[in-house]
Amino acid sequence: MITAEVVDPRTEPEPDGWAAFTRRRALLPVWTFELLRREAWLTRNPPVLVVVRDGGEIVAAVAAMVCRPGRRRFAASRPSGPHWADAYVPVFGGHPAVVFADGLDVPGRRTAVRVAERALARRLGAGLLGMVYRVVEPDVLPAVSGPGRLVRATLPTTVLRNRWPDVDGWLASLGRERRQGIRRYARKIERDPSLEVRSGPGRTDLDPHELAGLLTAHQIRLGTPRFDHRTPVAGAYLAELVRRPDVHTLTYRDTADGRLLAFNTLVDHPETPVLHFWAARPVTDGGRYNLYFDCYLRCVRHMVDHGRPALTAGRGLLEVKASLGFEPQPRYAVVATRPGLGR
């Protein structure tokens, strides 16, 4: 029998078998219950986790933010008034928020999604307007689409396939101007005594609130994308994230005053590492030119040196990423209004 439970990470315990499911599916660390719990406490649109079981075995899961109109600073303990479910991994906007057990076929996936939707509708009550699947992969689309549902192509994500024995092979595949620029930037950064560059997994030497401040300022400069209901990432979340052994944090500092100039988090994965957060000071505030491309060089080197099949860099800046060899991978958005949920 297929059943679903809706779990609020703020107040409810981790579902039985969840840790084993995330390990089996090699899910990214944002799916760990501790990080879901931290995100849920620190956002105005808290995520809930919907776990679908066949008997006692987990066969699917959905992460969905419970969103309300307006700009409330904190979330209510229970939703009231109009709200909707936004299937969106809060700090990994380019990654799907619906995952399935290995071997689950398309009919099984459709059934799991519909059972999850019905459970979510019961839990969130009469004020639920519907559900938006914000980032859907092509192979997941048949499970979440259907009659009466709106399907639209959305901004693609980007992936670099590993085809080289060393990082010089990747550089040789780039256009002449881009290749020469990256090499020139790398030499300049390496020889710059006023710049400290450090990178490594599980870092405990970082101030997470310093990271969060730089990240928030960077995102404010870029502007908030339309329909983005995420809350700025909190220092308490980053504190847990950067200490993980599968998260590599790259930092650039001014040696004169110790100021953080830029940082990147690379989430390692046996198949596809993820270029995650990137934030940098503008040059007008003491930042440096071209740290962004140096970061890409280091992340590609990690992919090649560790024999990872691919590297993903998320969405946005498609032309820049194309110049670095990344290819777009299609993604879709699906909208189901309340009457169509579970059908």
C-alpha positions as CSV (number, residue, x, y, z in Angstrom):
1,M,0.0,0.0,0.0
2,I,1.3,3.4,-1.0
3,T,1.1,6.0,1.8
4,A,2.6,9.4,2.5
5,E,3.5,11.4,5.6
6,V,4.2,15.2,5.7
7,V,6.9,16.1,8.2
8,D,7.6,19.6,9.5
9,P,11.3,19.5,10.3
10,R,10.9,22.3,12.9
11,T,8.8,20.3,15.3
12,E,8.7,16.6,14.1
13,P,11.3,13.9,14.2
14,E,13.2,12.6,11.3
15,P,11.2,9.9,9.4
16,D,12.2,6.3,9.9
17,G,14.6,5.2,7.2
18,W,15.3,8.7,5.9
19,A,19.0,8.8,6.5
20,A,19.3,5.4,4.8
21,F,17.3,6.6,1.8
22,T,19.5,9.7,1.3
23,R,22.6,7.5,1.4
24,R,21.2,4.9,-1.0
25,R,20.2,7.6,-3.5
26,A,23.4,9.6,-2.9
27,L,21.3,12.8,-2.4
28,L,23.0,16.1,-2.0
29,P,23.5,17.3,1.7
30,V,20.6,19.7,1.5
31,W,18.4,16.6,1.9
32,T,19.8,15.7,5.3
33,F,17.3,16.2,8.0
34,E,19.5,18.4,10.1
35,L,20.0,20.9,7.2
36,L,16.2,20.7,6.4
37,R,15.5,21.5,10.0
38,R,17.9,24.5,10.1
39,E,16.4,25.9,6.9
40,A,12.9,25.4,8.2
41,W,13.6,27.5,11.3
42,L,15.4,30.2,9.5
43,T,13.1,31.1,6.6
44,R,9.8,32.8,6.3
45,N,8.6,30.1,3.9
46,P,9.5,26.9,5.7
47,P,10.0,23.6,3.8
48,V,8.1,20.5,4.7
49,L,9.2,17.0,3.7
50,V,6.7,14.6,2.1
51,V,7.9,11.0,2.4
52,V,6.1,8.4,0.3
53,R,6.3,4.7,1.3
54,D,5.4,1.4,-0.3
55,G,4.8,-0.6,2.8
56,G,7.6,0.5,5.1
57,E,10.1,1.3,2.4
58,I,10.6,4.9,1.2
59,V,10.1,5.1,-2.6
60,A,9.8,8.9,-3.1
61,A,10.1,12.3,-1.4
62,V,9.1,15.9,-2.1
63,A,10.6,19.0,-0.5
64,A,8.1,21.9,-0.6
65,M,8.2,25.4,0.8
66,V,4.9,26.6,2.2
67,C,4.6,30.1,0.7
68,R,2.3,33.0,1.7
69,P,1.8,36.4,0.0
70,G,3.7,39.3,1.4
71,R,7.1,39.6,3.0
72,R,6.6,38.2,6.5
73,R,9.9,37.9,8.3
74,F,9.0,34.7,10.1
75,A,6.7,31.8,9.3
76,A,3.6,30.9,11.4
77,S,3.6,27.6,13.1
78,R,0.5,26.6,11.0
79,P,-0.5,28.1,7.6
80,S,-3.5,30.3,7.6
81,G,-5.1,32.3,4.8
82,P,-4.1,31.7,1.2
83,H,-0.9,29.8,0.6
84,W,0.7,27.5,-1.9
85,A,3.3,24.7,-2.0
86,D,6.4,25.5,-3.9
87,A,8.4,22.3,-4.7
88,Y,11.8,23.9,-4.6
89,V,15.0,22.9,-2.7
90,P,15.5,26.1,-0.8
91,V,19.3,26.6,-1.1
92,F,19.7,24.5,-4.3
93,G,17.3,26.3,-6.7
94,G,18.6,24.5,-9.8
95,H,18.0,21.0,-8.4
96,P,14.8,19.0,-8.5
97,A,12.7,18.8,-5.3
98,V,11.2,15.4,-6.2
99,V,13.3,12.3,-5.8
100,F,12.5,8.6,-6.3
101,A,13.9,5.3,-5.3
102,D,16.0,3.6,-7.9
103,G,14.0,1.3,-10.1
104,L,10.6,3.0,-9.6
105,D,8.9,3.0,-13.0
106,V,6.9,5.9,-14.5
107,P,3.5,4.6,-13.3
108,G,5.0,4.1,-9.9
109,R,6.4,7.6,-9.9
110,R,3.0,9.1,-10.9
111,T,1.3,7.2,-8.2
112,A,3.8,8.3,-5.6
113,V,3.5,12.0,-6.7
114,R,-0.3,11.9,-6.5
115,V,-0.3,10.3,-3.1
116,A,2.2,12.9,-1.9
117,E,0.0,15.8,-3.2
118,R,-3.1,14.4,-1.5
119,A,-1.2,14.1,1.8
120,L,0.1,17.7,1.4
121,A,-3.4,19.1,0.6
122,R,-4.8,17.4,3.7
123,R,-2.0,18.8,5.9
124,L,-2.0,22.3,4.6
125,G,-5.8,22.7,4.7
126,A,-8.4,24.7,2.8
127,G,-6.2,27.7,2.2
128,L,-3.9,25.8,-0.2
129,L,-4.2,27.3,-3.7
130,G,-2.1,24.7,-5.5
131,M,1.4,23.5,-6.0
132,V,4.3,24.6,-8.2
133,Y,7.0,22.3,-9.2
134,R,9.7,24.9,-9.8
135,V,12.5,22.7,-11.3
136,V,11.6,19.5,-13.1
137,E,14.0,17.3,-15.0
138,P,12.9,15.7,-18.3
139,D,12.8,12.2,-16.8
140,V,10.6,13.4,-13.9
141,L,8.2,15.4,-16.1
142,P,5.9,12.5,-16.9
143,A,5.3,11.9,-13.1
144,V,4.3,15.5,-12.2
145,S,2.6,16.7,-15.5
146,G,-0.9,15.7,-16.6
147,P,-4.3,16.9,-17.7
148,G,-5.1,20.4,-16.5
149,R,-1.5,21.1,-15.4
150,L,0.5,24.0,-16.8
151,V,3.9,23.0,-18.1
152,R,6.5,25.5,-19.2
153,A,10.2,25.3,-20.1
154,T,12.2,27.3,-17.6
155,L,15.8,28.4,-17.3
156,P,18.1,25.4,-17.9
157,T,20.8,24.2,-15.6
158,T,24.4,23.8,-16.9
159,V,26.7,20.8,-16.9
160,L,30.3,20.2,-17.9
161,R,31.1,16.7,-19.0
162,N,34.5,15.4,-18.0
163,R,36.4,14.4,-21.2
164,W,40.0,15.2,-20.2
165,P,43.0,13.6,-18.5
166,D,44.0,16.8,-16.8
167,V,42.9,20.4,-16.4
168,D,45.1,21.6,-19.3
169,G,43.0,19.5,-21.6
170,W,39.9,21.4,-20.5
171,L,41.7,24.7,-21.0
172,A,42.8,23.7,-24.5
173,S,39.2,23.0,-25.4
174,L,38.2,26.6,-24.7
175,G,38.3,29.6,-27.0
176,R,41.7,31.3,-27.3
177,E,40.7,34.5,-25.5
178,R,39.0,32.7,-22.6
179,R,41.8,30.2,-22.3
180,Q,44.5,32.9,-22.2
181,G,42.5,35.0,-19.8
182,I,42.1,32.2,-17.2
183,R,45.7,31.3,-17.4
184,R,46.7,34.9,-16.9
185,Y,44.3,35.4,-14.0
186,A,45.7,32.2,-12.3
187,R,49.3,33.4,-12.6
188,K,48.4,36.8,-11.2
189,I,46.5,35.4,-8.3
190,E,49.2,32.9,-7.4
191,R,51.9,35.6,-7.4
192,D,49.8,38.2,-5.5
193,P,51.2,38.5,-1.9
194,S,48.2,40.6,-0.8
195,L,45.8,37.8,-1.6
196,E,45.3,34.6,0.6
197,V,43.6,31.7,-1.1
198,R,42.5,28.7,0.9
199,S,40.3,25.7,0.1
200,G,39.3,22.5,1.7
201,P,36.5,20.2,2.9
202,G,34.9,20.4,6.4
203,R,36.4,23.8,7.2
204,T,36.2,24.9,10.9
205,D,38.2,28.1,10.5
206,L,35.4,30.2,8.9
207,D,33.0,32.7,10.4
208,P,29.6,31.6,8.9
209,H,28.0,34.9,9.6
210,E,30.8,36.6,7.6
211,L,30.0,34.2,4.8
212,A,26.3,34.9,5.1
213,G,26.8,38.7,5.0
214,L,28.9,38.6,1.9
215,L,26.5,36.2,0.2
216,T,23.4,38.4,1.0
217,A,25.2,41.5,-0.2
218,H,26.1,39.7,-3.4
219,Q,22.6,38.5,-4.0
220,I,21.1,42.0,-3.4
221,R,23.4,43.4,-6.1
222,L,22.2,40.7,-8.5
223,G,18.6,41.3,-7.7
224,T,15.9,38.8,-6.6
225,P,14.6,36.7,-9.5
226,R,10.9,36.8,-10.2
227,F,8.9,34.2,-8.3
228,D,11.8,33.5,-6.0
229,H,10.4,33.0,-2.5
230,R,13.5,31.9,-0.8
231,T,14.9,33.7,2.3
232,P,18.6,34.9,2.4
233,V,20.8,32.1,3.7
234,A,21.5,32.4,7.4
235,G,24.9,32.1,9.1
236,A,23.5,29.2,11.2
237,Y,22.8,27.3,8.1
238,L,26.2,27.9,6.6
239,A,27.8,26.9,9.9
240,E,26.5,23.4,9.4
241,L,27.1,23.3,5.7
242,V,30.8,24.3,5.5
243,R,31.8,21.9,8.2
244,R,30.6,18.9,6.2
245,P,33.3,16.6,4.8
246,D,31.6,16.6,1.4
247,V,31.5,20.4,1.1
248,H,34.7,22.2,-0.1
249,T,34.9,25.9,0.7
250,L,37.2,28.2,-1.3
251,T,38.0,31.6,0.2
252,Y,39.9,34.7,-1.0
253,R,41.1,37.2,1.6
254,D,43.1,40.4,1.6
255,T,46.2,39.7,3.6
256,A,46.5,43.4,4.7
257,D,43.2,43.5,6.7
258,G,41.9,40.0,6.6
259,R,38.7,41.0,4.8
260,L,36.9,38.2,3.0
261,L,36.8,39.1,-0.7
262,A,35.0,36.1,-2.2
263,F,34.1,32.5,-1.4
264,N,32.6,29.5,-3.1
265,T,31.2,26.2,-1.8
266,L,31.7,23.2,-3.9
267,V,29.4,20.3,-2.9
268,D,31.3,17.1,-3.8
269,H,29.4,14.1,-5.2
270,P,30.7,10.9,-6.7
271,E,28.9,11.6,-10.0
272,T,28.4,15.3,-10.3
273,P,29.9,17.9,-7.9
274,V,28.0,21.1,-7.7
275,L,29.3,24.7,-7.9
276,H,27.1,25.9,-5.2
277,F,27.3,29.4,-3.5
278,W,29.5,32.1,-5.0
279,A,29.8,35.6,-3.6
280,A,32.3,38.4,-4.1
281,R,32.9,42.0,-3.1
282,P,32.7,44.4,-6.0
283,V,35.9,46.0,-7.1
284,T,34.6,49.3,-5.8
285,D,34.6,47.8,-2.3
286,G,38.1,46.3,-2.4
287,G,37.2,43.2,-4.5
288,R,39.5,41.7,-7.2
289,Y,38.9,41.2,-10.9
290,N,38.5,37.7,-12.2
291,L,38.3,35.7,-9.0
292,Y,35.1,34.2,-10.5
293,F,37.1,32.5,-13.4
294,D,39.8,31.4,-11.0
295,C,37.1,29.7,-8.9
296,Y,35.9,27.8,-12.0
297,L,39.4,26.7,-12.8
298,R,39.8,25.2,-9.3
299,C,36.4,23.5,-9.5
300,V,37.1,21.9,-12.9
301,R,40.5,20.8,-11.6
302,H,38.7,19.1,-8.7
303,M,36.4,17.3,-11.2
304,V,39.3,16.1,-13.4
305,D,41.7,15.2,-10.6
306,H,39.1,13.2,-8.7
307,G,37.7,11.5,-11.8
308,R,34.2,12.9,-11.5
309,P,32.1,12.3,-14.6
310,A,30.6,15.9,-14.6
311,L,30.4,19.2,-12.9
312,T,27.2,21.3,-12.6
313,A,27.1,25.0,-12.3
314,G,23.4,25.7,-11.9
315,R,21.3,28.2,-13.8
316,G,22.0,31.7,-15.0
317,L,24.9,33.4,-16.8
318,L,24.5,30.9,-19.7
319,E,26.7,32.6,-22.1
320,V,29.6,32.9,-19.7
321,K,29.2,29.2,-18.7
322,A,29.0,28.2,-22.4
323,S,32.4,29.9,-22.9
324,L,33.8,27.6,-20.2
325,G,32.4,24.4,-21.9
326,F,29.2,24.0,-19.9
327,E,26.1,22.8,-21.8
328,P,22.5,23.7,-21.0
329,Q,20.3,20.9,-19.6
330,P,16.5,21.5,-20.0
331,R,14.3,22.1,-17.0
332,Y,10.6,22.6,-16.7
333,A,8.1,24.2,-14.3
334,V,4.7,22.5,-13.6
335,V,1.7,24.2,-11.9
336,A,-1.2,22.2,-10.5
337,T,-4.1,24.1,-9.0
338,R,-5.9,22.8,-5.9
339,P,-8.7,21.0,-7.8
340,G,-6.1,19.0,-9.7
341,L,-3.9,18.0,-6.8
342,G,-3.7,14.3,-6.4
343,R,-5.3,13.6,-9.8
